[in-house]
Amino acid sequence: MKEFTGRVAVVTGGGSGIGAALSHACSQRGMRVAVVDVERDAAEKVAAEINESGGEAFSSVVDVRRLSEIERLAQEVDQNFGACHLLCNNAGVLVTRPILDLEEKDWDWSLSVNLLGPIHAVSAFLPRMLSSGEEGHIVNMASMAGLVSMPHRGLGAYTTSKFALVGYSESLRAELASKDAPIGVSVVCPGAVATRIAQSERNRPKELETGQGPTPTQADPNTAPAQGRQTSEEAALRILAGVQANDAWILTHPEMKSMVEARTSALLTAFDEAAGLVL
Ligand SMILES: NC(=O)c1ccc[n+]([C@@H]2O[C@H](COP(=O)([O-])OP(=O)(O)OC[C@H]3O[C@@H](n4cnc5c(N)ncnc54)[C@H](O)[C@@H]3O)[C@@H](O)[C@H]2O)c1
């Protein structure tokens, strides 16, 4: 997607962190923005800031776990702005508990927000985007934890959801390219960005509470080494550059390349070992 001016962006998780920065960055490039979040006040604040600064935005309270709510959002965007051009599936939550301690409710919450959320949004928005015939782009927010398992304890559920989102995004991109559809797909894999992700439990629905309470995490981006930690604004700029370049993977932390190299090298070694097997 080369042109942003006059286009329509939808940003889930737009009330906080990377989503709030993306909402502002989209507006600064002349897009009209739907700021979508489960946190009403946060979404309203970001939309109000955009409108006060001369942009055009509305907020919508949507739980991305619910397909019916996303479908209602797609209608709302149609009515307010017309066809969506840039769908940013950014909403996400971090469950930090070792796999052995995870309950069904932890898996349900993590997978339903981080994986089913983007899948629901694509189901609701992509047919509309295709039928508009206009150029568009889908951004799915994964993580470096979607490319390598991170050396922090307790990221099993998060890593599972983000690896799956990377696979989904690559498949969707290939399918759309094979149809010559004018819609690009990028998956974003950031390292630490200073946001409220470590306080994700604030948004855990009552019915999915386990009584275990939040577990302190080493994966809090706010306490990650300052050298690699980015601001949401820096991440948002990199993401929009990746959209314009139609990058398959949008990476924000070049210093983490060695982690992917180490994983890839171990995988290639496993192939070499398989080739040497006598069956
Ligand atoms: N911060 C990091 O270090 C980092 C690194 C890699 C990837 N990410 C990813 O970036 C994305 C944005 O997270 P962030 O770091 O800005 O955290 P954040 O907590 O500041 O923002 C996440 C937003 O998602 C919203 N949200 C949560 N559950 C929702 C639901 N069910 N429906 C709709 N909205 C919901 C929250 O209310 C919040 O506004 C997430 O997908 C996260 O996994 C973050």
The ligand as an SDF file (V2000), in Angstrom:
LIG
                    3D

 44 48  0  0  0  0  0  0  0  0999 V2000
    5.3390   -4.2470   24.0750 N   0  0  0  0  0  0  0  0  0  0  0  0
    6.1440   -5.1710   23.5900 C   0  0  0  0  0  0  0  0  0  0  0  0
    7.2860   -5.3490   24.0050 O   0  0  0  0  0  0  0  0  0  0  0  0
    5.6480   -6.0500   22.4740 C   0  0  0  0  0  0  0  0  0  0  0  0
    6.5830   -6.8610   21.8140 C   0  0  0  0  0  0  0  0  0  0  0  0
    6.1340   -7.6650   20.7890 C   0  0  0  0  0  0  0  0  0  0  0  0
    4.8120   -7.6640   20.4110 C   0  0  0  0  0  0  0  0  0  0  0  0
    3.9130   -6.8670   21.0910 N   0  0  0  0  0  0  0  0  0  0  0  0
    2.5130   -6.9130   20.6680 C   0  0  0  0  0  0  0  0  0  0  0  0
    2.0830   -5.6100   20.3970 O   0  0  0  0  0  0  0  0  0  0  0  0
    0.6680   -5.5390   20.4970 C   0  0  0  0  0  0  0  0  0  0  0  0
    0.2540   -4.2830   21.2410 C   0  0  0  0  0  0  0  0  0  0  0  0
    0.6160   -4.4380   22.6080 O   0  0  0  0  0  0  0  0  0  0  0  0
    1.3000   -3.2840   23.4720 P   0  0  0  0  0  0  0  0  0  0  0  0
    2.6800   -3.7310   23.7720 O   0  0  0  0  0  0  0  0  0  0  0  0
    1.0590   -1.9560   22.8690 O   0  0  0  0  0  0  0  0  0  0  0  0
    0.4870   -3.4660   24.8480 O   0  0  0  0  0  0  0  0  0  0  0  0
   -0.6610   -2.5660   25.5390 P   0  0  0  0  0  0  0  0  0  0  0  0
   -1.1710   -3.3960   26.6750 O   0  0  0  0  0  0  0  0  0  0  0  0
   -0.1370   -1.2290   25.8510 O   0  0  0  0  0  0  0  0  0  0  0  0
   -1.7630   -2.4720   24.3970 O   0  0  0  0  0  0  0  0  0  0  0  0
   -2.5790   -3.5690   24.0440 C   0  0  0  0  0  0  0  0  0  0  0  0
   -3.9770   -3.0740   23.7490 C   0  0  0  0  0  0  0  0  0  0  0  0
   -4.8170   -4.1840   23.3910 O   0  0  0  0  0  0  0  0  0  0  0  0
   -6.0860   -4.0040   24.0320 C   0  0  0  0  0  0  0  0  0  0  0  0
   -6.7900   -5.2830   24.1640 N   0  0  0  0  0  0  0  0  0  0  0  0
   -6.4970   -6.3140   24.9990 C   0  0  0  0  0  0  0  0  0  0  0  0
   -7.4090   -7.2890   24.8700 N   0  0  0  0  0  0  0  0  0  0  0  0
   -8.2950   -6.8790   23.9300 C   0  0  0  0  0  0  0  0  0  0  0  0
   -9.4580   -7.4570   23.3690 C   0  0  0  0  0  0  0  0  0  0  0  0
   -9.8960   -8.6690   23.7610 N   0  0  0  0  0  0  0  0  0  0  0  0
  -10.1240   -6.7710   22.4120 N   0  0  0  0  0  0  0  0  0  0  0  0
   -9.6950   -5.5260   22.0170 C   0  0  0  0  0  0  0  0  0  0  0  0
   -8.6190   -4.9300   22.5380 N   0  0  0  0  0  0  0  0  0  0  0  0
   -7.9150   -5.5910   23.4740 C   0  0  0  0  0  0  0  0  0  0  0  0
   -5.7090   -3.3950   25.3760 C   0  0  0  0  0  0  0  0  0  0  0  0
   -6.8220   -2.7810   26.0070 O   0  0  0  0  0  0  0  0  0  0  0  0
   -4.6070   -2.4210   24.9760 C   0  0  0  0  0  0  0  0  0  0  0  0
   -5.1590   -1.1690   24.6260 O   0  0  0  0  0  0  0  0  0  0  0  0
    0.2430   -6.8670   21.1450 C   0  0  0  0  0  0  0  0  0  0  0  0
   -0.2620   -7.7390   20.1580 O   0  0  0  0  0  0  0  0  0  0  0  0
    1.5420   -7.4030   21.7100 C   0  0  0  0  0  0  0  0  0  0  0  0
    1.5310   -8.7990   21.8390 O   0  0  0  0  0  0  0  0  0  0  0  0
    4.3120   -6.0620   22.1030 C   0  0  0  0  0  0  0  0  0  0  0  0
  1  2  1  0
  2  3  2  0
  2  4  1  0
  4  5  1  0
  4 44  2  0
  5  6  2  0
  6  7  1  0
  7  8  2  0
  8  9  1  0
  8 44  1  0
  9 10  1  0
  9 42  1  0
 10 11  1  0
 11 12  1  0
 11 40  1  0
 12 13  1  0
 13 14  1  0
 14 15  2  0
 14 16  1  0
 14 17  1  0
 17 18  1  0
 18 19  2  0
 18 20  1  0
 18 21  1  0
 21 22  1  0
 22 23  1  0
 23 24  1  0
 23 38  1  0
 24 25  1  0
 25 26  1  0
 25 36  1  0
 26 27  1  0
 26 35  1  0
 27 28  2  0
 28 29  1  0
 29 30  1  0
 29 35  2  0
 30 31  1  0
 30 32  2  0
 32 33  1  0
 33 34  2  0
 34 35  1  0
 36 37  1  0
 36 38  1  0
 38 39  1  0
 40 41  1  0
 40 42  1  0
 42 43  1  0
M  CHG  2   8   1  16  -1
M  END
$$$$
